[in-house]
Amino acid sequence: MTRMYFMLVTSIFTLVFTGTSQAQALTSEQILSRITDLEIKDREQSVINAKLLEMVAEQREQLVRKELTLQQLLKQVHRLKQQESTVQDLLTQVTNLKSTVAILKTTIASLASKGEENVREDTETMSTTGKENKLLLRKTAENQDNKATDKADTQKINQRNVQVPLSPFDLVNTNTSGLVAFHAVTDYQQLFNLSLNQNIVFETVLLNLASAYDNNRGVFVAPTNGLYLFSTSVLSYDRDKVIYVDLVKSGTVLASMQGHGDQTSVTAVTQLNAADEVSVRLFCCTVNSVYGKRYTSFNGLLLKAL
C-alpha cells in the first residue's frame, strides 16, 4: 500500500511541475479516481498473494505427510526382512528335523528287520526244541525200567528248555549295539574367536548312536574298525571374505571346501581303525566367519564293520 501511494504522489508531482498540458488537464476527481483504482488493484493482489501462500502451505503439508508415509513404509520393509530371516531359519530347522527323522526311520527299519529275523530264528528254535522234547519224552515212556537212561534224558530236556529265550523282544534289544551314527549342528548365530587349524565344535547333538561324537571337542572317535561315511556343511558369514575348511582324519585331510558368503559342503568315505578321530577344522584365512543357526552341520555313520 505504501508503495502504491508513493508511485501516485510521484506521478502527480511530475505532471504538476513539468507544466505539460496533461498535468493542467487533470482534476482532483480524476486523481481520486486513480487512487481508488490503485487501491482496488492492491486489494486484489493481496487476495491473490494470500491464496498463493495457502497453496504453498498445503503443498508443504502434503510433502510432510508423504515423508512420514515413506518412513512408515521403510519401517515395514525392515520388519518384513526380519520376518523373512526368521522364516528362513524355521525352514532350515524343519529341513534338519526332516533329515534327522529320515535317519531315525532308517535306523528303526533296520532294527525291525533284524528283530524279525531274530524272532523267526527264535520261533524255529522253539519249534525244533519242542519236537526234540516230545521224542525224548516218548523214549522216556518206553524205557521206564531203565532209570539211568531216564535220568540222562531228563537232564537233556532240562538243558534244552533253558536255551529257549523267554521273550523274542530281548533279541531285538541286544542288536542295537552295532549301530554307529551321529548328526550335530551349531545353534550359535556366528562362531567367534576361531583360530586357524582349530576344530569347529558342533555343540548341539541331534543323533549320537554309540556315543562316538564328542561335542566338547567337536571330534568323532571311531568305536570300532570299519568303513565310514562323513559329511559336513558350512555357511560362510562374511560375503567379502573367503574361508577354507578341511575334513580331517587323525591329522590327514580327507577333503577340503571353500566358502565365500555362501554355503558349501563335502562328503567322504574312509576306512577307520578303532580310536581314529575325524573332525572339521578351519584351514584358512579369516576368523569369526562361520554362520551357525543350524546352517553349519557335521554327520557320519558306520557303513560296515571290518
C-alpha positions as YAML, in Angstrom:
chain: A
units: angstrom
residues:
- id: 1
  name: MET
  ca: [0.00, 0.00, 0.00]
- id: 2
  name: THR
  ca: [2.80, 2.46, 0.88]
- id: 3
  name: ARG
  ca: [4.49, 1.77, -2.42]
- id: 4
  name: MET
  ca: [1.26, 2.48, -4.31]
- id: 5
  name: TYR
  ca: [0.86, 5.88, -2.63]
- id: 6
  name: PHE
  ca: [4.46, 6.72, -3.31]
- id: 7
  name: MET
  ca: [4.05, 5.98, -7.01]
- id: 8
  name: LEU
  ca: [0.86, 8.06, -7.16]
- id: 9
  name: VAL
  ca: [2.42, 11.09, -5.46]
- id: 10
  name: THR
  ca: [5.45, 10.84, -7.73]
- id: 11
  name: SER
  ca: [3.20, 10.83, -10.82]
- id: 12
  name: ILE
  ca: [1.23, 13.84, -9.61]
- id: 13
  name: PHE
  ca: [4.35, 15.77, -8.75]
- id: 14
  name: THR
  ca: [5.80, 15.09, -12.21]
- id: 15
  name: LEU
  ca: [2.63, 16.16, -14.01]
- id: 16
  name: VAL
  ca: [2.20, 19.36, -11.98]
- id: 17
  name: PHE
  ca: [5.71, 20.68, -12.09]
- id: 18
  name: THR
  ca: [6.58, 19.77, -15.68]
- id: 19
  name: GLY
  ca: [3.99, 22.24, -16.95]
- id: 20
  name: THR
  ca: [2.64, 19.81, -19.52]
- id: 21
  name: SER
  ca: [-0.84, 20.12, -20.90]
- id: 22
  name: GLN
  ca: [-1.68, 16.72, -19.44]
- id: 23
  name: ALA
  ca: [-0.95, 17.92, -15.89]
- id: 24
  name: GLN
  ca: [-3.10, 21.01, -16.40]
- id: 25
  name: ALA
  ca: [-5.94, 18.85, -17.67]
- id: 26
  name: LEU
  ca: [-6.07, 16.56, -14.54]
- id: 27
  name: THR
  ca: [-8.68, 17.40, -11.97]
- id: 28
  name: SER
  ca: [-8.90, 16.39, -8.32]
- id: 29
  name: GLU
  ca: [-11.76, 13.92, -9.11]
- id: 30
  name: GLN
  ca: [-9.57, 12.16, -11.70]
- id: 31
  name: ILE
  ca: [-6.73, 11.92, -9.22]
- id: 32
  name: LEU
  ca: [-9.04, 10.40, -6.56]
- id: 33
  name: SER
  ca: [-10.43, 8.01, -9.16]
- id: 34
  name: ARG
  ca: [-6.95, 6.80, -9.97]
- id: 35
  name: ILE
  ca: [-6.19, 6.39, -6.26]
- id: 36
  name: THR
  ca: [-9.33, 4.29, -5.87]
- id: 37
  name: ASP
  ca: [-8.38, 2.09, -8.85]
- id: 38
  name: LEU
  ca: [-4.95, 1.55, -7.40]
- id: 39
  name: GLU
  ca: [-6.40, 0.60, -4.01]
- id: 40
  name: ILE
  ca: [-8.72, -1.94, -5.66]
- id: 41
  name: LYS
  ca: [-5.85, -3.48, -7.60]
- id: 42
  name: ASP
  ca: [-3.76, -3.60, -4.41]
- id: 43
  name: ARG
  ca: [-6.51, -5.44, -2.55]
- id: 44
  name: GLU
  ca: [-6.94, -7.89, -5.40]
- id: 45
  name: GLN
  ca: [-3.20, -8.51, -5.41]
- id: 46
  name: SER
  ca: [-3.26, -9.06, -1.63]
- id: 47
  name: VAL
  ca: [-6.03, -11.67, -2.05]
- id: 48
  name: ILE
  ca: [-4.01, -13.43, -4.75]
- id: 49
  name: ASN
  ca: [-0.90, -13.39, -2.57]
- id: 50
  name: ALA
  ca: [-2.84, -14.86, 0.36]
- id: 51
  name: LYS
  ca: [-4.17, -17.68, -1.83]
- id: 52
  name: LEU
  ca: [-0.67, -18.37, -3.09]
- id: 53
  name: LEU
  ca: [0.59, -18.58, 0.49]
- id: 54
  name: GLU
  ca: [-2.21, -21.00, 1.36]
- id: 55
  name: MET
  ca: [-1.34, -23.18, -1.63]
- id: 56
  name: VAL
  ca: [2.33, -23.19, -0.61]
- id: 57
  name: ALA
  ca: [1.36, -24.19, 2.95]
- id: 58
  name: GLU
  ca: [-0.85, -27.04, 1.65]
- id: 59
  name: GLN
  ca: [1.93, -28.30, -0.61]
- id: 60
  name: ARG
  ca: [4.31, -28.23, 2.34]
- id: 61
  name: GLU
  ca: [1.88, -30.24, 4.49]
- id: 62
  name: GLN
  ca: [1.45, -32.79, 1.69]
- id: 63
  name: LEU
  ca: [5.21, -33.16, 1.43]
- id: 64
  name: VAL
  ca: [5.47, -33.70, 5.19]
- id: 65
  name: ARG
  ca: [2.71, -36.36, 5.05]
- id: 66
  name: LYS
  ca: [4.41, -38.11, 2.14]
- id: 67
  name: GLU
  ca: [7.71, -38.10, 4.00]
- id: 68
  name: LEU
  ca: [6.04, -39.65, 7.06]
- id: 69
  name: THR
  ca: [4.36, -42.26, 4.85]
- id: 70
  name: LEU
  ca: [7.72, -43.08, 3.25]
- id: 71
  name: GLN
  ca: [9.32, -43.56, 6.66]
- id: 72
  name: GLN
  ca: [6.49, -45.87, 7.70]
- id: 73
  name: LEU
  ca: [6.95, -47.90, 4.50]
- id: 74
  name: LEU
  ca: [10.68, -48.21, 5.16]
- id: 75
  name: LYS
  ca: [9.96, -49.47, 8.68]
- id: 76
  name: GLN
  ca: [7.51, -52.03, 7.29]
- id: 77
  name: VAL
  ca: [10.10, -53.20, 4.76]
- id: 78
  name: HIS
  ca: [12.63, -53.61, 7.58]
- id: 79
  name: ARG
  ca: [10.15, -55.64, 9.63]
- id: 80
  name: LEU
  ca: [9.34, -57.82, 6.61]
- id: 81
  name: LYS
  ca: [13.04, -58.52, 6.09]
- id: 82
  name: GLN
  ca: [13.37, -59.58, 9.72]
- id: 83
  name: GLN
  ca: [10.33, -61.83, 9.39]
- id: 84
  name: GLU
  ca: [11.76, -63.33, 6.20]
- id: 85
  name: SER
  ca: [15.01, -64.11, 8.04]
- id: 86
  name: THR
  ca: [13.02, -65.78, 10.83]
- id: 87
  name: VAL
  ca: [11.03, -67.84, 8.31]
- id: 88
  name: GLN
  ca: [14.25, -68.97, 6.61]
- id: 89
  name: ASP
  ca: [15.67, -70.05, 9.97]
- id: 90
  name: LEU
  ca: [12.49, -72.02, 10.70]
- id: 91
  name: LEU
  ca: [12.59, -73.67, 7.26]
- id: 92
  name: THR
  ca: [16.20, -74.67, 7.86]
- id: 93
  name: GLN
  ca: [15.28, -76.18, 11.23]
- id: 94
  name: VAL
  ca: [12.41, -78.09, 9.58]
- id: 95
  name: THR
  ca: [14.80, -79.40, 6.91]
- id: 96
  name: ASN
  ca: [17.26, -80.57, 9.56]
- id: 97
  name: LEU
  ca: [14.47, -82.23, 11.52]
- id: 98
  name: LYS
  ca: [13.28, -84.00, 8.38]
- id: 99
  name: SER
  ca: [16.82, -85.26, 7.82]
- id: 100
  name: THR
  ca: [17.00, -86.48, 11.41]
- id: 101
  name: VAL
  ca: [13.60, -88.18, 11.12]
- id: 102
  name: ALA
  ca: [14.70, -89.90, 7.90]
- id: 103
  name: ILE
  ca: [17.83, -91.22, 9.64]
- id: 104
  name: LEU
  ca: [15.76, -92.42, 12.58]
- id: 105
  name: LYS
  ca: [13.25, -94.12, 10.25]
- id: 106
  name: THR
  ca: [16.11, -95.92, 8.51]
- id: 107
  name: THR
  ca: [17.54, -96.98, 11.87]
- id: 108
  name: ILE
  ca: [14.14, -98.20, 13.11]
- id: 109
  name: ALA
  ca: [13.54, -100.10, 9.86]
- id: 110
  name: SER
  ca: [16.95, -101.76, 10.20]
- id: 111
  name: LEU
  ca: [16.24, -102.67, 13.82]
- id: 112
  name: ALA
  ca: [12.80, -104.00, 12.91]
- id: 113
  name: SER
  ca: [14.26, -106.11, 10.10]
- id: 114
  name: LYS
  ca: [16.89, -107.58, 12.40]
- id: 115
  name: GLY
  ca: [14.24, -108.11, 15.07]
- id: 116
  name: GLU
  ca: [12.01, -110.04, 12.64]
- id: 117
  name: GLU
  ca: [14.95, -112.24, 11.65]
- id: 118
  name: ASN
  ca: [15.78, -112.91, 15.30]
- id: 119
  name: VAL
  ca: [12.13, -113.67, 16.14]
- id: 120
  name: ARG
  ca: [11.93, -116.03, 13.17]
- id: 121
  name: GLU
  ca: [15.10, -117.80, 14.27]
- id: 122
  name: ASP
  ca: [13.79, -117.93, 17.84]
- id: 123
  name: THR
  ca: [10.48, -119.45, 16.70]
- id: 124
  name: GLU
  ca: [12.28, -122.06, 14.63]
- id: 125
  name: THR
  ca: [14.49, -122.89, 17.61]
- id: 126
  name: MET
  ca: [11.46, -123.25, 19.90]
- id: 127
  name: SER
  ca: [9.72, -125.49, 17.31]
- id: 128
  name: THR
  ca: [12.78, -127.70, 16.91]
- id: 129
  name: THR
  ca: [13.28, -127.92, 20.65]
- id: 130
  name: GLY
  ca: [9.62, -128.86, 21.18]
- id: 131
  name: LYS
  ca: [9.87, -131.70, 18.69]
- id: 132
  name: GLU
  ca: [13.03, -132.95, 20.32]
- id: 133
  name: ASN
  ca: [11.37, -132.77, 23.73]
- id: 134
  name: LYS
  ca: [8.42, -134.88, 22.51]
- id: 135
  name: LEU
  ca: [10.78, -137.51, 21.14]
- id: 136
  name: LEU
  ca: [12.72, -137.62, 24.39]
- id: 137
  name: LEU
  ca: [9.53, -137.95, 26.41]
- id: 138
  name: ARG
  ca: [8.41, -140.83, 24.19]
- id: 139
  name: LYS
  ca: [11.73, -142.57, 24.70]
- id: 140
  name: THR
  ca: [11.42, -141.99, 28.42]
- id: 141
  name: ALA
  ca: [7.97, -143.60, 28.48]
- id: 142
  name: GLU
  ca: [9.27, -146.61, 26.52]
- id: 143
  name: ASN
  ca: [12.25, -147.06, 28.84]
- id: 144
  name: GLN
  ca: [10.62, -146.68, 32.25]
- id: 145
  name: ASP
  ca: [12.57, -149.63, 33.65]
- id: 146
  name: ASN
  ca: [15.92, -148.03, 32.80]
- id: 147
  name: LYS
  ca: [16.36, -145.36, 35.49]
- id: 148
  name: ALA
  ca: [19.80, -144.28, 34.35]
- id: 149
  name: THR
  ca: [18.57, -143.64, 30.81]
- id: 150
  name: ASP
  ca: [15.52, -141.81, 32.15]
- id: 151
  name: LYS
  ca: [17.67, -139.51, 34.29]
- id: 152
  name: ALA
  ca: [20.01, -138.73, 31.36]
- id: 153
  name: ASP
  ca: [17.06, -137.97, 29.09]
- id: 154
  name: THR
  ca: [15.52, -135.73, 31.74]
- id: 155
  name: GLN
  ca: [18.78, -133.76, 32.08]
- id: 156
  name: LYS
  ca: [18.92, -133.26, 28.29]
- id: 157
  name: ILE
  ca: [15.33, -132.00, 28.28]
- id: 158
  name: ASN
  ca: [16.10, -129.51, 31.04]
- id: 159
  name: GLN
  ca: [19.23, -128.23, 29.27]
- id: 160
  name: ARG
  ca: [17.38, -127.70, 26.01]
- id: 161
  name: ASN
  ca: [14.50, -125.94, 27.73]
- id: 162
  name: VAL
  ca: [16.92, -123.48, 29.33]
- id: 163
  name: GLN
  ca: [18.20, -122.47, 25.87]
- id: 164
  name: VAL
  ca: [14.73, -121.23, 24.79]
- id: 165
  name: PRO
  ca: [14.51, -117.36, 25.18]
- id: 166
  name: LEU
  ca: [11.79, -116.09, 27.48]
- id: 167
  name: SER
  ca: [10.82, -113.22, 25.10]
- id: 168
  name: PRO
  ca: [11.63, -112.53, 21.43]
- id: 169
  name: PHE
  ca: [11.90, -108.82, 22.22]
- id: 170
  name: ASP
  ca: [15.06, -109.49, 24.23]
- id: 171
  name: LEU
  ca: [16.75, -110.49, 20.98]
- id: 172
  name: VAL
  ca: [15.71, -107.21, 19.30]
- id: 173
  name: ASN
  ca: [17.16, -105.08, 22.10]
- id: 174
  name: THR
  ca: [20.53, -106.85, 22.01]
- id: 175
  name: ASN
  ca: [21.20, -105.99, 18.36]
- id: 176
  name: THR
  ca: [21.36, -102.18, 18.68]
- id: 177
  name: SER
  ca: [24.98, -102.03, 19.84]
- id: 178
  name: GLY
  ca: [26.37, -102.43, 16.33]
- id: 179
  name: LEU
  ca: [24.87, -99.16, 15.03]
- id: 180
  name: VAL
  ca: [27.16, -96.12, 14.86]
- id: 181
  name: ALA
  ca: [25.78, -92.78, 13.59]
- id: 182
  name: PHE
  ca: [25.72, -89.13, 14.64]
- id: 183
  name: HIS
  ca: [24.36, -85.75, 13.50]
- id: 184
  name: ALA
  ca: [25.47, -82.48, 15.14]
- id: 185
  name: VAL
  ca: [24.88, -78.78, 14.36]
- id: 186
  name: THR
  ca: [25.74, -75.38, 15.82]
- id: 187
  name: ASP
  ca: [22.91, -73.15, 17.01]
- id: 188
  name: TYR
  ca: [25.01, -70.02, 17.56]
- id: 189
  name: GLN
  ca: [24.38, -67.20, 15.06]
- id: 190
  name: GLN
  ca: [28.11, -66.73, 14.47]
- id: 191
  name: LEU
  ca: [31.17, -68.67, 15.68]
- id: 192
  name: PHE
  ca: [33.56, -66.19, 17.32]
- id: 193
  name: ASN
  ca: [37.29, -66.30, 18.04]
- id: 194
  name: LEU
  ca: [38.11, -69.18, 15.73]
- id: 195
  name: SER
  ca: [41.79, -69.66, 15.01]
- id: 196
  name: LEU
  ca: [43.40, -71.33, 12.03]
- id: 197
  name: ASN
  ca: [43.66, -75.15, 12.21]
- id: 198
  name: GLN
  ca: [41.11, -75.14, 15.04]
- id: 199
  name: ASN
  ca: [38.26, -77.68, 15.17]
- id: 200
  name: ILE
  ca: [34.77, -76.33, 14.58]
- id: 201
  name: VAL
  ca: [32.71, -77.52, 17.56]
- id: 202
  name: PHE
  ca: [29.15, -78.56, 16.70]
- id: 203
  name: GLU
  ca: [27.70, -78.24, 20.19]
- id: 204
  name: THR
  ca: [24.10, -79.35, 19.51]
- id: 205
  name: VAL
  ca: [23.84, -83.13, 19.07]
- id: 206
  name: LEU
  ca: [20.68, -84.36, 17.34]
- id: 207
  name: LEU
  ca: [21.75, -88.01, 16.98]
- id: 208
  name: ASN
  ca: [24.63, -89.91, 18.61]
- id: 209
  name: LEU
  ca: [24.28, -93.70, 18.39]
- id: 210
  name: ALA
  ca: [27.18, -95.43, 20.16]
- id: 211
  name: SER
  ca: [28.10, -92.02, 21.72]
- id: 212
  name: ALA
  ca: [31.05, -91.74, 19.36]
- id: 213
  name: TYR
  ca: [30.81, -87.95, 18.80]
- id: 214
  name: ASP
  ca: [32.33, -85.64, 21.46]
- id: 215
  name: ASN
  ca: [30.54, -82.26, 21.34]
- id: 216
  name: ASN
  ca: [33.05, -80.71, 23.76]
- id: 217
  name: ARG
  ca: [35.93, -81.08, 21.30]
- id: 218
  name: GLY
  ca: [33.98, -81.38, 18.04]
- id: 219
  name: VAL
  ca: [35.61, -84.78, 17.34]
- id: 220
  name: PHE
  ca: [34.21, -88.17, 16.24]
- id: 221
  name: VAL
  ca: [36.14, -91.12, 17.74]
- id: 222
  name: ALA
  ca: [35.69, -94.42, 15.89]
- id: 223
  name: PRO
  ca: [34.43, -97.09, 18.32]
- id: 224
  name: THR
  ca: [35.38, -99.96, 16.01]
- id: 225
  name: ASN
  ca: [37.22, -100.78, 12.79]
- id: 226
  name: GLY
  ca: [35.09, -100.21, 9.73]
- id: 227
  name: LEU
  ca: [34.10, -98.32, 6.61]
- id: 228
  name: TYR
  ca: [32.59, -94.91, 7.49]
- id: 229
  name: LEU
  ca: [30.74, -92.11, 5.66]
- id: 230
  name: PHE
  ca: [31.15, -88.46, 6.76]
- id: 231
  name: SER
  ca: [29.55, -85.23, 5.54]
- id: 232
  name: THR
  ca: [29.85, -81.60, 6.63]
- id: 233
  name: SER
  ca: [28.21, -78.35, 5.52]
- id: 234
  name: VAL
  ca: [29.46, -74.83, 6.41]
- id: 235
  name: LEU
  ca: [27.88, -71.43, 5.72]
- id: 236
  name: SER
  ca: [30.33, -68.53, 5.31]
- id: 237
  name: TYR
  ca: [29.28, -65.46, 7.35]
- id: 238
  name: ASP
  ca: [31.10, -62.65, 5.50]
- id: 239
  name: ARG
  ca: [30.48, -62.15, 1.76]
- id: 240
  name: ASP
  ca: [33.70, -60.14, 1.45]
- id: 241
  name: LYS
  ca: [35.96, -62.84, 2.90]
- id: 242
  name: VAL
  ca: [36.91, -66.38, 1.80]
- id: 243
  name: ILE
  ca: [37.22, -69.31, 4.21]
- id: 244
  name: TYR
  ca: [38.71, -72.76, 3.68]
- id: 245
  name: VAL
  ca: [37.56, -75.76, 5.74]
- id: 246
  name: ASP
  ca: [39.06, -79.28, 5.92]
- id: 247
  name: LEU
  ca: [37.53, -82.63, 6.84]
- id: 248
  name: VAL
  ca: [40.39, -84.24, 8.80]
- id: 249
  name: LYS
  ca: [41.10, -87.86, 9.81]
- id: 250
  name: SER
  ca: [43.69, -88.13, 12.59]
- id: 251
  name: GLY
  ca: [45.68, -85.22, 11.15]
- id: 252
  name: THR
  ca: [45.23, -86.23, 7.49]
- id: 253
  name: VAL
  ca: [42.98, -84.13, 5.24]
- id: 254
  name: LEU
  ca: [40.22, -86.23, 3.67]
- id: 255
  name: ALA
  ca: [38.56, -83.36, 1.74]
- id: 256
  name: SER
  ca: [38.56, -79.55, 1.56]
- id: 257
  name: MET
  ca: [35.97, -76.91, 0.69]
- id: 258
  name: GLN
  ca: [35.82, -73.15, 0.14]
- id: 259
  name: GLY
  ca: [33.17, -70.62, 1.19]
- id: 260
  name: HIS
  ca: [32.68, -67.03, 0.02]
- id: 261
  name: GLY
  ca: [29.48, -65.72, 1.59]
- id: 262
  name: ASP
  ca: [27.63, -68.93, 0.68]
- id: 263
  name: GLN
  ca: [27.03, -72.49, 1.91]
- id: 264
  name: THR
  ca: [29.42, -75.24, 0.90]
- id: 265
  name: SER
  ca: [29.57, -78.94, 1.74]
- id: 266
  name: VAL
  ca: [31.72, -82.04, 1.22]
- id: 267
  name: THR
  ca: [31.26, -85.82, 1.69]
- id: 268
  name: ALA
  ca: [33.91, -88.50, 2.13]
- id: 269
  name: VAL
  ca: [34.06, -92.28, 2.63]
- id: 270
  name: THR
  ca: [37.05, -93.62, 4.57]
- id: 271
  name: GLN
  ca: [38.28, -96.65, 6.50]
- id: 272
  name: LEU
  ca: [38.91, -96.11, 10.21]
- id: 273
  name: ASN
  ca: [40.52, -98.12, 12.92]
- id: 274
  name: ALA
  ca: [39.18, -98.04, 16.45]
- id: 275
  name: ALA
  ca: [40.13, -94.76, 18.21]
- id: 276
  name: ASP
  ca: [40.79, -92.89, 14.93]
- id: 277
  name: GLU
  ca: [39.44, -89.31, 15.09]
- id: 278
  name: VAL
  ca: [37.57, -87.29, 12.46]
- id: 279
  name: SER
  ca: [36.83, -83.55, 12.78]
- id: 280
  name: VAL
  ca: [36.12, -80.37, 10.79]
- id: 281
  name: ARG
  ca: [38.63, -77.54, 11.12]
- id: 282
  name: LEU
  ca: [39.19, -74.01, 9.79]
- id: 283
  name: PHE
  ca: [42.22, -74.09, 7.50]
- id: 284
  name: CYS
  ca: [42.38, -70.54, 6.07]
- id: 285
  name: CYS
  ca: [42.11, -67.50, 6.00]
- id: 286
  name: THR
  ca: [39.73, -65.49, 8.21]
- id: 287
  name: VAL
  ca: [38.27, -65.95, 11.69]
- id: 288
  name: ASN
  ca: [34.78, -65.21, 13.01]
- id: 289
  name: SER
  ca: [33.37, -66.07, 9.57]
- id: 290
  name: VAL
  ca: [31.25, -69.19, 10.20]
- id: 291
  name: TYR
  ca: [27.47, -68.76, 10.43]
- id: 292
  name: GLY
  ca: [25.50, -71.02, 12.78]
- id: 293
  name: LYS
  ca: [21.72, -71.28, 13.22]
- id: 294
  name: ARG
  ca: [21.94, -74.93, 12.04]
- id: 295
  name: TYR
  ca: [23.25, -73.90, 8.60]
- id: 296
  name: THR
  ca: [26.57, -75.47, 9.68]
- id: 297
  name: SER
  ca: [26.46, -79.22, 10.45]
- id: 298
  name: PHE
  ca: [28.58, -82.40, 10.77]
- id: 299
  name: ASN
  ca: [27.36, -86.01, 10.49]
- id: 300
  name: GLY
  ca: [28.59, -89.52, 9.86]
- id: 301
  name: LEU
  ca: [27.78, -93.22, 10.18]
- id: 302
  name: LEU
  ca: [29.32, -96.68, 10.08]
- id: 303
  name: LEU
  ca: [28.63, -98.31, 6.72]
- id: 304
  name: LYS
  ca: [30.17, -101.69, 7.55]
- id: 305
  name: ALA
  ca: [32.27, -103.07, 10.38]
- id: 306
  name: LEU
  ca: [35.55, -104.68, 9.24]
...
